[in-house]
Amino acid sequence: MTDPPHLQPPHARVKEGKEGATRGVAQEIKRLKDLEREKDSLWAGLQVLEQARLWYRHKLEDNRARQANVGTRAGARAKEWGGEGASSCLLRSQIQRVNGSLGRLMSEPNVTSCPSSPKRDGVEVSDSELRWQNTVLVQEVSEKNLQISLLELERDSLLQELSVHLLNLTFQTVMSMPSGPL
């Protein structure tokens, strides 16, 4: 146990003052880093929201075009748009989940720290660090999902090309068969 400050020699009080100041500076640096990460997360969120806004606008335009075509060769056009059945229901469900999540996020009070912060390798991990890591992981998942979507589009295109090629081969085979009695 240490002596009260008034009973300590002057050099001990100076040493404690320097240690306290160093701790204060370290805490300020940590806070600045947390704020910088928060800012980066907010910018990343704005980028995602802008992409989402464009996506929603595109979906609304598609929806309006489908509505305009209802009643005019609706049966043939419905398959062109691919907006019926299970896929439409799934899309609607996903949109509602995203809308709900965004609504909850915006109405949630701003919580800056957890009552009991988790530990990594015995060191306490701040809430803002976890949020930053989550933001980075969400962004990586979004990029991977985009890559998957592009690969699926490419696959569909290749399958369509293959189908056309097989149809042409079949047609050529049928046309090259000798006609006449067997």
Residue pairs with C-beta under 8 A, 6 or more apart in sequence:
2 8
5 13
5 16
30 126
34 126
34 128
34 129
37 128
37 129
37 131
37 132
38 128
38 131
38 132
40 132
40 135
41 131
41 132
41 135
44 135
44 139
45 135
48 139
48 142
52 98
59 95
62 81
62 83
63 83
65 81
66 77
66 78
66 81
66 83
69 77
78 84
111 127
112 127
112 128
113 126
113 127
114 127
117 124
117 125
117 126
117 127
118 124
118 125
118 130
119 125
